[in-house]
Amino acid sequence: MNFANLRKMKMAGKLYIGRKVRELRVAGAASQSQFAERIGISVSYLNQIENNQRPVSATVLLSLAENFKIDLSGFGAGESERLMSAISEALKDPIFASSSPSKQDLKLVVQNAPTIAHALIAAHRAFRHTSEQLASIDHSIGRGTGLTEETPYEEVRDFFHFMDNYIHVLDLKAERLAREVGIGETENYTVLCRYLKRKHGVQVTRTGRDDNVVRRFDSTSRTLALNPFLATSTRDFQLAIQIAQFEAAGEADAILKEASFKTEEAREICRIGLFNYFAGALLLPYSTFRQTVQEVRHDLELLTARFGASLEQICHRLSTLQRPGEKGTPVFFARIDRAGNISKRHSVAKLQFARFGAACPLWNVHQAFEAPGRIIRQLAETPDGVGYLCLSTQIVKGGRGFHQPRQHYALALGCEISHAHNFVYADNMELGNRAAFDAIGISCRVCERTECGARAIPPINGRLSFDHDQRSILPYHLRR
């Protein structure tokens, strides 16, 4: 870590990283006295750091970096901010109205007892699901489904979210294989087919013209049939997934065992996600991709042309650039359908997506459906005063033929304004003019803004007052 990055971390506020320091010490099987001597501080100071009674100093941070060769940039953000956002949203539910912990109390829980925070989030999710199902109990009884605490899909989504959307062992293995196979040296389809034939004895063929299956593998005949009408990027990705199933099954099993999912459905959904991750890392090798991203300043069109990938594949890969010591620009990424459902979401920026409810209607992602083929730019500010560069664009999936349905999605990508210079899309924008920033929120149900004509519903913990003789933007007033 250089001094500029260290200064940014310190400017962001005092750092209480006791749990991470303790984990580092325990991993090295060192006593407090041994560890304190190695980084040049007293045992009492180390004890206070590990118990989050004192923040770490710049000297201690540098000593940790020098002695243990670790990347400390993640100590200032990452999981703690995502966990803080999730637990804060949960505690805004009216059921917690009688006990509202302070922000400092929440920080202590997140920093010292993250498993407790995760447990509370899971309990709140279970409460919401139970409440929703009780509201339509006749439907649940009719189907005999009973009450569930959470869906397997949500459990897996949280797994990737709190893993920083980066799986180190899969990423490294995929990058090594990309070099061996020759990804990017010539047409990927050719080299992938050749590798499958040479290494696994698999012959790539085509499905029938009227077959709607995207990919079908026959282990008996060792043939992999691909739909002949797939886009080039989708076709290559399906080949890469087949390779992932052959080459990364052992790593996937180990990850699934450690994750301890509650149901078999969740394990299998996650297995698909892990193979998809490997495929993306194979086609977009980490170091090469990250270097190109820096060179073209996140120009999405140039990146799709350079790597032969789809826009969604590029945006998704940008959200995974979290390798220790080689991190990319911290971005947020989401995929949203016309109904406002967020089917993909991840953020290593301060912006954290709401776990329940629709996205803010003032966010430019909704405009993407009105301007197909364009990348829409927006300068936005959330209620906490943080500014963002927000990009959105529409994509269309499916539609292999006139009678086939098409799915329309909006992709959202962006970063905090302090990183906007890394994006070509920030050129000619008034980054220093706060008047140019649109005031957005995360979701109406948790937004703190009291005067917003776009508000769909009152905040869940908002106190309302009414004046029947006067009507303003909203039919009610929000009291803090």
C-alpha positions as CSV (number, residue, x, y, z in Angstrom):
1,M,0.0,0.0,0.0
2,N,1.4,3.4,-0.9
3,F,1.2,6.5,1.3
4,A,-1.5,8.1,-0.8
5,N,-3.9,5.2,-0.3
6,L,-3.0,5.1,3.4
7,R,-3.9,8.8,3.7
8,K,-7.2,8.2,2.0
9,M,-8.0,5.5,4.5
10,K,-7.2,7.7,7.4
11,M,-9.2,10.6,6.0
12,A,-12.2,8.4,5.7
13,G,-12.3,8.2,9.5
14,K,-10.8,6.3,12.4
15,L,-10.1,2.7,11.6
16,Y,-11.3,0.1,14.1
17,I,-10.1,-3.3,12.7
18,G,-9.7,-5.3,15.8
19,R,-11.3,-8.5,14.5
20,K,-9.1,-8.5,11.4
21,V,-6.0,-7.9,13.4
22,R,-6.9,-10.7,15.8
23,E,-7.6,-13.0,12.9
24,L,-4.2,-12.2,11.4
25,R,-2.5,-12.9,14.7
26,V,-4.3,-16.2,15.3
27,A,-3.6,-17.3,11.7
28,G,0.1,-16.9,12.4
29,A,-0.2,-18.8,15.7
30,A,1.4,-15.9,17.6
31,S,0.7,-14.7,21.1
32,Q,-0.2,-11.1,21.8
33,S,3.3,-10.4,23.1
34,Q,4.9,-12.0,20.0
35,F,2.6,-10.2,17.6
36,A,3.0,-6.8,19.4
37,E,6.8,-7.1,19.3
38,R,6.8,-7.9,15.6
39,I,4.8,-4.8,14.7
40,G,6.5,-2.6,17.2
41,I,3.8,-1.7,19.7
42,S,3.1,-2.6,23.3
43,V,1.0,-5.5,24.4
44,S,-1.6,-3.3,26.0
45,Y,-2.0,-1.2,22.8
46,L,-2.5,-4.4,20.8
47,N,-5.1,-5.6,23.3
48,Q,-7.0,-2.3,22.9
49,I,-6.8,-2.6,19.1
50,E,-8.1,-6.1,19.1
51,N,-11.0,-5.1,21.3
52,N,-11.8,-2.0,19.2
53,Q,-11.1,0.3,22.2
54,R,-8.5,2.2,20.1
55,P,-8.2,2.8,16.4
56,V,-5.1,1.8,14.5
57,S,-2.5,4.5,13.7
58,A,-0.8,5.1,10.4
59,T,2.4,3.6,11.8
60,V,0.7,0.4,12.8
61,L,-1.0,0.1,9.4
62,L,2.3,0.5,7.6
63,S,3.9,-2.1,10.0
64,L,1.2,-4.6,9.2
65,A,1.7,-4.1,5.5
66,E,5.5,-4.4,5.7
67,N,5.6,-7.4,8.1
68,F,2.8,-9.5,6.7
69,K,2.8,-8.5,3.0
70,I,-0.9,-7.9,2.9
71,D,-3.2,-5.4,1.1
72,L,-4.7,-3.2,3.7
73,S,-7.0,-1.3,1.3
74,G,-9.8,-3.7,2.1
75,F,-9.5,-2.8,5.8
76,G,-11.3,0.5,5.2
77,A,-14.4,-0.8,3.5
78,G,-15.7,-4.0,2.0
79,E,-17.7,-6.4,4.1
80,S,-18.1,-4.1,7.0
81,E,-19.9,-1.4,4.9
82,R,-22.1,-4.0,3.2
83,L,-23.0,-5.6,6.6
84,M,-23.6,-2.1,8.1
85,S,-26.0,-1.2,5.3
86,A,-27.9,-4.5,5.6
87,I,-28.3,-4.4,9.3
88,S,-29.3,-0.7,9.3
89,E,-32.0,-1.4,6.8
90,A,-33.3,-4.4,8.8
91,L,-33.4,-2.3,12.0
92,K,-35.5,0.3,10.4
93,D,-38.4,-2.1,10.4
94,P,-41.2,-0.9,12.7
95,I,-40.9,-4.1,14.8
96,F,-37.6,-2.6,16.2
97,A,-39.2,0.8,16.9
98,S,-38.9,0.4,20.7
99,S,-35.2,-0.3,20.5
100,S,-33.2,1.8,18.1
101,P,-29.5,1.3,18.5
102,S,-27.1,4.2,17.6
103,K,-24.8,4.1,14.6
104,Q,-21.9,3.6,17.0
105,D,-23.6,0.6,18.6
106,L,-24.1,-0.9,15.1
107,K,-20.5,-0.3,14.2
108,L,-19.4,-2.2,17.4
109,V,-21.6,-5.2,16.5
110,V,-20.4,-5.2,12.8
111,Q,-16.7,-4.9,13.8
112,N,-16.7,-7.2,16.8
113,A,-19.5,-9.7,16.2
114,P,-20.3,-9.9,12.5
115,T,-21.9,-13.4,12.9
116,I,-24.4,-11.8,15.3
117,A,-25.2,-9.2,12.6
118,H,-25.6,-11.9,9.9
119,A,-27.9,-13.8,12.3
120,L,-30.1,-10.7,12.9
121,I,-30.3,-10.1,9.1
122,A,-31.3,-13.7,8.5
123,A,-33.9,-13.5,11.3
124,H,-35.4,-10.3,9.8
125,R,-35.5,-11.9,6.4
126,A,-37.3,-14.9,7.8
127,F,-39.8,-12.6,9.6
128,R,-40.5,-10.7,6.3
129,H,-41.1,-14.0,4.4
130,T,-43.3,-15.4,7.1
131,S,-45.4,-12.2,7.2
132,E,-45.8,-12.1,3.4
133,Q,-46.8,-15.8,3.3
134,L,-49.3,-15.4,6.2
135,A,-50.9,-12.5,4.3
136,S,-51.7,-15.0,1.6
137,I,-52.0,-18.1,3.8
138,D,-54.9,-19.5,1.8
139,H,-52.6,-19.8,-1.2
140,S,-49.8,-21.3,0.8
141,I,-52.2,-23.9,2.4
142,G,-53.7,-24.7,-1.0
143,R,-50.3,-25.5,-2.4
144,G,-49.1,-27.2,0.8
145,T,-46.0,-25.2,0.8
146,G,-45.9,-24.1,4.5
147,L,-43.8,-21.2,5.7
148,T,-40.2,-20.8,4.8
149,E,-37.5,-18.5,6.3
150,E,-35.7,-17.6,3.0
151,T,-35.4,-18.7,-0.6
152,P,-32.3,-20.6,-1.7
153,Y,-31.8,-18.0,-4.4
154,E,-31.6,-15.2,-1.7
155,E,-29.2,-17.3,0.4
156,V,-26.8,-17.8,-2.5
157,R,-27.1,-14.1,-3.5
158,D,-26.0,-13.1,0.0
159,F,-23.2,-15.6,-0.2
160,F,-21.6,-13.9,-3.2
161,H,-22.4,-10.5,-1.8
162,F,-20.5,-11.1,1.4
163,M,-17.7,-12.9,-0.4
164,D,-17.1,-9.5,-2.2
165,N,-18.2,-11.2,-5.4
166,Y,-14.6,-12.5,-5.8
167,I,-13.7,-16.2,-5.4
168,H,-9.9,-16.2,-5.2
169,V,-9.2,-19.9,-5.8
170,L,-11.4,-20.0,-8.9
171,D,-10.1,-16.8,-10.3
172,L,-6.5,-17.9,-10.1
173,K,-7.1,-21.3,-11.6
174,A,-9.2,-19.8,-14.5
175,E,-6.4,-17.3,-15.2
176,R,-3.8,-20.0,-15.4
177,L,-6.0,-22.1,-17.7
178,A,-6.6,-19.0,-19.9
179,R,-2.9,-18.8,-20.5
180,E,-2.6,-22.5,-21.2
181,V,-5.6,-22.5,-23.6
182,G,-4.6,-19.3,-25.4
183,I,-7.6,-17.2,-24.6
184,G,-7.5,-14.0,-26.6
185,E,-4.7,-15.1,-29.0
186,T,-7.2,-16.1,-31.7
187,E,-10.9,-16.8,-31.9
188,N,-12.0,-18.1,-28.4
189,Y,-14.5,-20.5,-29.9
190,T,-11.8,-22.3,-31.9
191,V,-9.3,-22.6,-29.0
192,L,-12.1,-23.7,-26.5
193,C,-13.4,-26.4,-28.9
194,R,-9.8,-27.6,-29.5
195,Y,-9.1,-27.8,-25.7
196,L,-12.3,-29.7,-25.0
197,K,-11.4,-32.3,-27.7
198,R,-7.8,-32.6,-26.6
199,K,-8.1,-32.6,-22.9
200,H,-11.6,-34.1,-22.3
201,G,-12.4,-36.0,-25.5
202,V,-15.5,-33.8,-26.1
203,Q,-16.7,-33.1,-29.6
204,V,-18.7,-29.8,-30.0
205,T,-21.8,-30.1,-32.2
206,R,-25.1,-28.3,-32.8
207,T,-28.5,-28.9,-31.5
208,G,-31.5,-29.2,-33.9
209,R,-32.9,-26.1,-35.5
210,D,-36.1,-26.3,-33.5
211,D,-34.4,-27.3,-30.2
212,N,-34.7,-24.5,-27.6
213,V,-31.9,-25.9,-25.4
214,V,-28.9,-23.6,-25.1
215,R,-26.4,-26.3,-24.2
216,R,-26.7,-30.1,-23.8
217,F,-23.8,-32.4,-22.8
218,D,-24.0,-36.2,-23.4
219,S,-21.5,-37.9,-21.2
220,T,-21.9,-41.2,-23.0
221,S,-21.1,-40.0,-26.5
222,R,-18.9,-37.2,-25.2
223,T,-20.6,-34.6,-27.3
224,L,-21.5,-31.0,-26.4
225,A,-24.4,-29.7,-28.5
226,L,-24.8,-25.9,-28.6
227,N,-27.8,-24.0,-30.1
228,P,-26.6,-22.7,-33.5
229,F,-28.4,-19.4,-33.1
230,L,-26.5,-18.3,-29.9
231,A,-24.7,-14.9,-29.9
232,T,-20.9,-15.4,-30.1
233,S,-20.4,-14.2,-26.5
234,T,-23.1,-16.6,-25.2
235,R,-21.7,-19.5,-27.3
236,D,-18.2,-19.0,-25.9
237,F,-19.5,-18.6,-22.3
238,Q,-21.4,-22.0,-22.6
239,L,-18.1,-23.7,-23.7
240,A,-16.3,-22.1,-20.8
241,I,-19.0,-23.4,-18.4
242,Q,-18.6,-26.9,-19.7
243,I,-14.8,-26.6,-19.1
244,A,-15.6,-25.3,-15.6
245,Q,-17.6,-28.4,-14.8
246,F,-14.7,-30.5,-15.8
247,E,-11.8,-28.5,-14.3
248,A,-13.3,-26.7,-11.2
249,A,-15.6,-29.3,-9.7
250,G,-13.2,-30.0,-6.8
251,E,-12.8,-26.4,-5.9
252,A,-16.6,-25.9,-6.1
253,D,-17.2,-28.8,-3.8
254,A,-14.8,-27.4,-1.2
255,I,-16.4,-24.0,-1.3
256,L,-19.9,-25.4,-1.0
257,K,-18.9,-27.5,2.0
258,E,-17.4,-24.5,3.8
259,A,-20.4,-22.3,2.9
260,S,-22.8,-24.7,4.7
261,F,-25.9,-23.9,2.8
262,K,-29.2,-24.9,4.5
263,T,-30.8,-26.7,1.5
264,E,-29.7,-28.8,-1.4
265,E,-31.4,-26.3,-3.7
266,A,-29.1,-23.5,-2.4
267,R,-26.0,-25.7,-2.9
268,E,-27.0,-26.4,-6.5
269,I,-27.8,-22.8,-7.3
270,C,-24.5,-21.8,-5.8
271,R,-22.7,-24.5,-7.8
272,I,-24.1,-23.0,-11.0
273,G,-22.9,-19.6,-9.8
274,L,-19.4,-20.9,-9.1
275,F,-19.2,-22.5,-12.6
276,N,-20.4,-19.2,-14.1
277,Y,-17.8,-17.3,-12.1
278,F,-15.1,-19.6,-13.4
279,A,-16.3,-19.3,-17.0
280,G,-16.3,-15.5,-16.8
281,A,-12.8,-15.5,-15.2
282,L,-11.6,-17.8,-18.0
283,L,-12.8,-15.6,-20.8
284,L,-11.8,-12.4,-19.1
285,P,-8.5,-13.2,-17.4
286,Y,-8.0,-11.0,-14.3
287,S,-4.7,-9.3,-15.0
288,T,-5.2,-8.8,-18.7
289,F,-8.7,-7.6,-18.2
290,R,-7.8,-5.2,-15.3
291,Q,-4.9,-3.7,-17.3
292,T,-7.1,-3.1,-20.4
293,V,-9.8,-1.6,-18.2
294,Q,-7.3,0.9,-16.9
295,E,-6.0,1.7,-20.4
296,V,-9.4,2.4,-21.9
297,R,-10.8,3.9,-18.7
298,H,-13.8,1.6,-18.4
299,D,-15.0,2.3,-22.0
300,L,-17.6,-0.5,-22.2
301,E,-17.8,-0.5,-26.0
302,L,-14.0,-0.9,-26.3
303,L,-14.0,-3.6,-23.7
304,T,-16.7,-5.7,-25.5
305,A,-14.8,-5.3,-28.8
306,R,-11.5,-6.2,-27.2
307,F,-12.7,-9.4,-25.4
308,G,-15.6,-10.4,-27.6
309,A,-17.8,-10.5,-24.6
310,S,-21.3,-9.1,-24.0
311,L,-22.0,-5.9,-22.2
312,E,-23.4,-7.7,-19.3
313,Q,-20.4,-10.0,-19.1
314,I,-18.1,-7.0,-19.0
315,C,-20.1,-5.2,-16.3
316,H,-20.3,-8.3,-14.2
317,R,-16.6,-8.9,-14.5
318,L,-15.9,-5.3,-13.5
319,S,-17.7,-6.0,-10.2
320,T,-15.4,-8.9,-9.4
321,L,-12.0,-7.1,-9.6
322,Q,-11.2,-7.5,-5.9
323,R,-8.0,-9.5,-5.9
324,P,-5.8,-8.6,-2.9
325,G,-3.0,-6.3,-4.1
326,E,-4.5,-5.9,-7.6
327,K,-7.9,-4.4,-7.0
328,G,-9.8,-2.5,-9.7
329,T,-11.9,0.6,-9.2
330,P,-14.6,-0.2,-6.6
331,V,-17.9,-0.2,-8.5
332,F,-21.5,-1.1,-8.1
333,F,-23.4,-3.2,-10.6
334,A,-27.0,-4.2,-10.9
335,R,-29.3,-5.8,-13.5
336,I,-33.0,-4.7,-13.3
337,D,-36.0,-5.8,-15.3
338,R,-38.9,-3.6,-16.5
339,A,-40.9,-4.3,-13.3
340,G,-38.0,-2.9,-11.2
341,N,-36.8,-6.3,-9.9
342,I,-33.1,-6.5,-9.2
343,S,-31.9,-9.9,-10.4
344,K,-28.2,-9.1,-10.1
345,R,-26.6,-6.7,-7.6
346,H,-23.2,-6.1,-6.1
347,S,-21.4,-3.1,-4.7
348,V,-17.9,-2.6,-3.4
349,A,-18.7,1.1,-3.3
350,K,-20.5,2.8,-0.4
351,L,-23.7,2.6,-2.4
352,Q,-25.5,-0.5,-1.1
353,F,-28.8,-1.7,-2.8
354,A,-31.9,-2.2,-0.7
355,R,-32.6,-5.8,0.1
356,F,-36.3,-5.3,-0.1
357,G,-38.4,-2.9,-2.2
358,A,-37.9,-1.3,-5.6
359,A,-35.0,1.0,-6.5
360,C,-35.3,4.8,-6.3
361,P,-37.4,6.1,-9.2
362,L,-35.0,9.1,-9.6
363,W,-32.0,6.8,-10.4
364,N,-31.2,6.9,-14.1
365,V,-31.3,3.1,-14.4
366,H,-35.1,3.4,-15.1
367,Q,-34.4,5.7,-18.1
368,A,-32.4,3.0,-19.9
369,F,-35.6,1.4,-21.2
370,E,-36.5,4.7,-22.8
371,A,-33.2,5.1,-24.7
372,P,-32.2,1.7,-26.1
373,G,-28.6,1.6,-27.4
374,R,-27.4,4.5,-25.4
375,I,-25.3,4.7,-22.2
376,I,-26.9,7.2,-20.0
377,R,-24.8,9.2,-17.5
378,Q,-25.9,10.7,-14.2
379,L,-24.3,12.5,-11.3
380,A,-26.2,11.5,-8.2
381,E,-26.0,12.1,-4.4
382,T,-27.5,9.8,-1.8
383,P,-28.9,11.1,1.5
384,D,-25.5,10.5,3.3
385,G,-23.9,13.2,1.1
386,V,-21.9,10.8,-1.0
387,G,-21.7,11.5,-4.8
388,Y,-21.7,8.9,-7.5
389,L,-21.1,8.6,-11.2
390,C,-24.0,6.4,-12.5
391,L,-24.2,4.7,-15.9
392,S,-27.1,2.8,-17.3
393,T,-28.0,1.1,-20.5
394,Q,-30.5,-1.4,-21.8
395,I,-29.8,-4.9,-23.1
396,V,-32.0,-7.5,-24.8
397,K,-31.6,-11.2,-24.3
398,G,-33.2,-14.2,-26.0
399,G,-35.1,-13.7,-29.2
400,R,-33.5,-16.4,-31.4
401,G,-36.0,-15.9,-34.2
402,F,-39.2,-13.9,-34.8
403,H,-41.4,-16.1,-32.5
404,Q,-39.0,-16.3,-29.6
405,P,-39.6,-14.0,-26.6
406,R,-37.1,-11.4,-25.7
407,Q,-36.1,-10.2,-22.2
408,H,-35.3,-6.5,-21.6
409,Y,-33.0,-5.5,-18.8
410,A,-31.3,-2.3,-17.6
411,L,-27.7,-2.6,-16.5
412,A,-26.5,-0.1,-13.8
413,L,-22.8,0.5,-13.3
414,G,-21.0,3.2,-11.4
415,C,-18.6,4.4,-8.7
416,E,-18.1,7.0,-6.0
417,I,-17.3,10.4,-7.4
418,S,-13.7,10.2,-6.1
419,H,-13.0,7.4,-8.6
420,A,-14.9,9.0,-11.5
421,H,-11.7,10.1,-13.3
422,N,-11.1,6.4,-14.0
423,F,-14.2,6.4,-16.3
424,V,-14.2,7.9,-19.8
425,Y,-17.8,8.7,-19.2
426,A,-16.9,11.3,-16.6
427,D,-15.3,13.5,-19.2
428,N,-17.0,16.9,-19.6
429,M,-19.2,16.4,-16.6
430,E,-19.3,18.9,-13.7
431,L,-17.9,16.6,-11.1
432,G,-17.1,19.5,-8.7
433,N,-20.5,21.2,-9.0
434,R,-22.9,19.7,-6.4
435,A,-25.8,21.5,-8.1
436,A,-25.3,19.1,-11.0
437,F,-26.0,16.1,-8.8
438,D,-29.5,14.5,-8.7
439,A,-30.7,13.7,-5.2
440,I,-31.5,10.0,-5.2
441,G,-32.1,7.4,-2.4
442,I,-31.7,3.7,-2.1
443,S,-35.4,2.7,-1.9
444,C,-38.5,4.7,-0.8
445,R,-39.0,2.3,2.1
446,V,-35.7,3.3,3.8
447,C,-35.0,6.8,2.2
448,E,-34.6,9.6,4.7
449,R,-35.6,12.4,2.3
450,T,-38.6,14.3,3.6
451,E,-39.4,16.3,0.4
452,C,-39.5,14.1,-2.7
453,G,-42.2,14.2,-5.3
454,A,-41.2,10.8,-6.6
455,R,-41.7,9.0,-3.3
456,A,-43.9,6.0,-3.8
457,I,-44.5,5.0,-0.2
458,P,-43.6,6.5,3.2
459,P,-40.4,5.2,4.8
460,I,-41.2,2.2,7.1
461,N,-40.0,4.0,10.2
462,G,-41.3,7.4,9.2
463,R,-43.7,9.4,11.4
464,L,-46.5,11.0,9.4
465,S,-48.6,14.1,10.0
466,F,-51.5,15.5,8.0
467,D,-52.8,18.9,7.2
468,H,-56.2,18.7,5.5
469,D,-56.2,22.4,4.7
470,Q,-53.0,22.4,2.8
471,R,-51.6,20.0,0.2
472,S,-47.9,20.0,-0.8
473,I,-45.9,17.6,-3.0
474,L,-47.0,14.7,-0.8
475,P,-50.4,14.1,0.8
476,Y,-48.6,13.9,4.2
477,H,-45.7,15.3,6.0
478,L,-42.7,13.3,7.2
479,R,-41.5,14.1,10.7
480,R,-38.0,13.2,11.8
